[in-house]
Amino acid sequence: MKNEKGMVRGWHILLLAGISGLLFLFYQGLWGNPSYIPPVLVGTPAPRFEAPDLYKGVPVTLDQFKGKVVVLNFWASWCQECKLEHESLLALNRQYGQNPGFVMLGVNYQDKESLAKEYLNTFGNNFQHIIDLNGRISIDYGVYGVPETFVIDQSGVIRHKEIGPIIGETYDRFTHRILEPLLINQPVSP
């Protein structure tokens, strides 16, 4: 009889601990950001690539931009959020494009070349774009969808990953806390 009471008490404690654990996870889920995906590549060397220029077809490599801050933006003509951020990207390149230590590069993702060119002709273009022909660049960078933007420092290390459109407050944070410090060789703040 005494042994049975001990087993029942043990089950009660175990059940209470399990329920407490589930409540903790539920609480974390309520207050956490459900769309947050940890940027696993931040702080690691940027994957090297070679891809054709969208307009000229000549090979473009990441290595040719060594020593510069590179903003690498993955986009597609069919992407609605890409259309939302497009004017911000043009403004970003207008603001920093004259800096010899800065380069902006668009990576056309899962798209038709003709539609990509039509999109840029319609919405404007002031920076270079490459075509991710077989999806290898997107896979190497861990792209989940578009738009996604990576910032690579002068030594080729990924310093920031932005998921979603760079507009409004995100644009301000992106320029002031990420780009500007990197352009003067300072650490970034998230």
C-alpha positions in Angstrom: 0.0 0.0 0.0 2.8 2.4 0.9 4.6 1.6 -2.3 1.5 2.3 -4.4 1.1 5.8 -2.7 4.8 6.5 -3.6 4.2 5.5 -7.2 1.1 7.7 -7.4 2.9 10.6 -5.9 5.8 10.1 -8.4 3.3 10.1 -11.3 1.7 13.3 -10.0 5.1 15.0 -9.8 6.0 13.8 -13.3 2.6 15.0 -14.7 2.9 18.3 -12.9 6.5 18.8 -14.3 5.3 17.9 -17.9 2.3 20.3 -17.7 4.6 23.0 -16.4 7.0 22.4 -19.2 4.2 22.7 -21.8 2.9 25.9 -20.2 6.4 27.3 -20.4 6.7 26.5 -24.1 3.3 27.9 -24.8 4.2 31.1 -23.0 7.4 31.4 -25.0 5.4 30.9 -28.2 3.0 33.6 -27.4 5.6 36.2 -26.8 8.3 35.1 -29.3 8.4 36.1 -32.9 6.9 33.2 -34.8 8.5 34.3 -38.1 12.0 34.6 -36.6 14.5 32.3 -38.4 17.9 32.3 -36.9 20.5 33.7 -39.3 22.9 30.7 -39.2 25.4 32.2 -41.7 26.0 35.5 -39.9 29.6 35.6 -38.8 30.8 33.1 -41.3 32.6 33.5 -44.7 30.2 34.3 -47.5 29.7 31.4 -49.9 31.6 32.1 -53.1 29.7 32.1 -56.4 29.9 32.7 -60.1 26.8 33.7 -62.1 26.0 35.5 -65.3 25.1 39.2 -65.3 21.4 39.6 -66.1 22.0 42.0 -69.0 25.5 41.2 -70.3 25.8 37.5 -69.6 29.4 37.9 -68.4 30.4 35.9 -65.3 30.2 37.8 -62.0 31.9 36.4 -58.9 31.8 37.5 -55.2 35.6 37.5 -55.2 35.7 40.4 -57.6 34.2 42.6 -54.8 36.7 41.6 -52.1 37.6 44.7 -50.0 34.1 46.2 -50.4 30.9 46.0 -48.4 28.5 44.0 -50.5 24.8 44.2 -50.2 23.4 41.0 -51.8 19.7 41.1 -52.4 17.7 38.0 -53.5 14.6 39.0 -55.4 12.1 37.9 -58.1 9.7 39.6 -60.5 6.8 37.6 -59.1 7.5 38.6 -55.5 5.1 41.2 -54.1 7.3 42.1 -51.1 10.2 42.7 -53.6 8.0 45.3 -55.3 7.4 47.0 -51.9 11.2 47.3 -51.2 12.4 48.1 -54.8 12.3 51.8 -54.4 14.2 51.5 -51.1 16.9 49.5 -52.8 17.2 52.1 -55.5 17.5 54.8 -52.8 20.1 52.7 -50.9 22.3 52.5 -54.0 21.8 56.2 -54.8 22.9 57.0 -51.2 25.9 54.7 -51.0 26.7 53.7 -54.6 29.2 56.4 -55.1 31.3 55.1 -52.2 34.2 53.1 -53.7 33.9 50.7 -50.7 30.3 49.7 -51.5 28.7 47.5 -54.0 25.1 46.4 -54.4 24.2 43.2 -56.3 20.8 41.8 -57.0 20.4 38.0 -57.3 17.4 37.0 -59.5 15.8 34.0 -57.8 13.6 31.3 -59.5 12.6 33.6 -62.3 12.5 33.9 -66.0 15.2 36.2 -67.5 12.7 38.0 -69.7 10.4 38.7 -66.7 13.3 39.9 -64.6 14.4 42.3 -67.3 10.8 43.5 -67.8 10.4 44.1 -64.0 13.6 46.2 -63.8 12.6 48.2 -66.9 9.2 48.9 -65.3 10.4 49.7 -61.7 13.9 51.1 -62.4 17.4 49.8 -62.0 20.6 51.4 -60.8 22.7 48.4 -59.7 24.0 45.1 -61.1 22.0 41.9 -61.2 22.9 38.3 -61.7 20.9 35.2 -62.4 20.9 32.3 -60.0 20.4 29.8 -62.9 20.2 26.5 -61.0 19.4 27.9 -57.5 22.9 27.0 -56.2 23.6 30.5 -54.8 20.2 30.6 -53.0 20.9 27.2 -51.5 24.4 28.1 -50.4 23.1 31.2 -48.7 20.2 29.4 -47.1 17.5 31.6 -48.7 14.0 30.6 -47.6 12.2 33.0 -49.9 12.4 36.5 -51.3 13.2 39.2 -50.5 16.3 38.3 -48.4 19.3 40.5 -48.2 22.8 39.8 -46.9 25.5 42.3 -46.0 29.1 41.0 -46.5 32.0 42.9 -45.0 35.3 43.9 -46.7 36.9 40.6 -45.7 34.1 38.5 -47.1 32.3 37.6 -43.9 28.4 37.8 -43.7 27.6 40.5 -41.1 23.9 40.7 -41.4 20.9 38.9 -43.0 17.6 40.7 -43.5 14.5 38.6 -44.2 11.7 40.5 -45.8 11.5 43.9 -47.4 13.9 46.7 -46.4 11.4 49.5 -45.9 10.5 52.1 -43.3 12.1 51.5 -39.9 13.9 48.4 -41.3 15.5 50.7 -43.9 16.7 53.1 -41.2 18.1 50.4 -39.0 19.7 48.7 -42.0 21.5 51.9 -43.1 22.4 53.4 -39.7 23.2 50.2 -37.7 24.5 47.9 -40.4 25.9 49.7 -43.5 27.3 52.9 -42.2 29.4 51.2 -39.4 30.7 48.6 -41.9 31.7 51.3 -44.4 34.0 52.9 -41.8 35.2 49.5 -40.5 33.2 49.5 -37.3 31.3 46.6 -35.8 27.6 46.4 -36.6 24.8 46.5 -34.0 21.7 44.4 -34.5 
